[in-house]
Amino acid sequence: MNIIQQLQSIDQFEKEQPKDKWIAIDKVQHFSYSCLVALGIQYVLVNKMEMDETYAMPVSLGLSFVAGVSKEIQDSKSKNGFFSRKDLVANGLGIIFASLIISIP
């Protein structure tokens, strides 16, 4: 497949996607859930399992990321669902926000 075919394929993919607005309650939910999942896992690892905060942070952020990707894969397999890159961006921003909170001394 050459570059032109790849670009046409991407363009066709975008046209087939349902309306997925950047500003929507769904994006707020993705941001919030990813942030809260990361913070919750961090709390359990540090305060309940006595893991050092430095080692716990990549684990908590990574598990939150995996949860977000898994949700999008599940959505893509449902009848009317689709894999949303915009949702993944919202997830990523939530994870970044969680990392900032965790980094506060």
Buried (B, 14 or more C-beta within 10 A) or exposed (E): EEEEEEEEEEEEEEEEEEEBEEEBEBBEEBBEBBBEBBBBBBEEBBEEEEBEEEEBBEBBBEBBBEBBBEBBEEBEEEEEBBBBEBBBBBBBBBBBBBBEEBEEE
